[in-house]
């Protein structure tokens, strides 16, 4: 039976959870566990779930004695650090960097207008930034829609790359970075920018259905894109929601239009452990084999969620309910519900560290 630990026990948990990544004494130890990122209402938080299913609420605050800040959007970890992308209520934002061994504050990378996601490649980090356009329709101006390059040694921005409106999820495939341009608040983009990682320049722009927001990479190295579609209330002309597959070898796009979309989820697509099954949300969670020629009609989980991720160790699907307090439901790859946890407000994703 899971136990919810008091905030004061956060540091105790930290002291017993980190182990070396290998027997090599030169390896940097990492804190182990499942980190749930909660957007919150006034302040975001991180909930830590350990191997025994103990939950520590407000883990970042417990370790650092300060709140994480408003509306964290995404989180990722490399061998040395965890990076938390925070978009504030005022529209400004920053990346909070903590050490992987103990989750203590290391650096703050600021100067963003609307940061969304982070990816790593070749000793650099890439942060997508931009909420689409400013001004009143139709006299709107696209600005600050960038991917920023971060030097991981100095934790500073070294370059900015102009991409489409409202860039969000990014995927590394070979020496390319694929960037989903969602259109932001204006819902007026339908492209994926392709950045050459050797030069940090855009080398291609691929057209998909409207409002691409989330992406995964499959076993063949191809990119699957969740296109949210232009909402009914928007004054922008565009297409409805769809699932798209981009062939990395040819840049050819195959698309399947979807219907009955009821999800308000922030993270809408995930990939299985073997990278041969794509999970996506519309009016429920569906499981699509990457070899299939049509979208499935059978629901994998008959509900929608605010976010979902696959545990890369055991293949379980972690589904976040965007409520206050939030909940995370864990399902096996056969669709059986295994566990349920109570976490912080508005959880949107889970990061796994082993």
SULDA-V515099 format. One record per run of one state. SS is the DSSP state (H for helix, E for strand, L for the rest). FROM is the first residue (numbers start at 1). LEN is the number of residues. If there is no record, write none. Layout:
ss->(SS;SS)
from->(FROM;FROM)
len->(LEN;LEN)
//
This chain:
ss->(L;E;L;H;L;E;L;E;L;E;L;E;L;E;L;H;L;E;L;E;L;E;L;E;L;E;L;E;L;E;L;E;L;E;L;E;L;E;L;E;L;H;L;E;L;E;L;E;L;E;L;E;L;E;L;E;L;E;L;E;L;E;L;E;L;E;L;E;L;E;L;E;L)
from->(1;4;6;7;18;19;20;30;31;33;39;45;50;55;57;59;65;72;78;81;88;93;100;105;113;115;122;124;130;133;135;141;143;146;152;156;163;167;174;176;182;184;187;191;197;201;208;212;218;223;228;242;247;253;258;269;272;277;282;285;290;301;302;307;311;317;322;326;332;337;344;347;354)
len->(3;2;1;11;1;1;10;1;2;6;6;5;5;2;2;6;7;6;3;7;5;7;5;8;2;7;2;6;3;2;6;2;3;6;4;7;4;7;2;6;2;3;4;6;4;7;4;6;5;5;14;5;6;5;11;3;5;5;3;5;11;1;5;4;6;5;4;6;5;7;3;7;1)
//
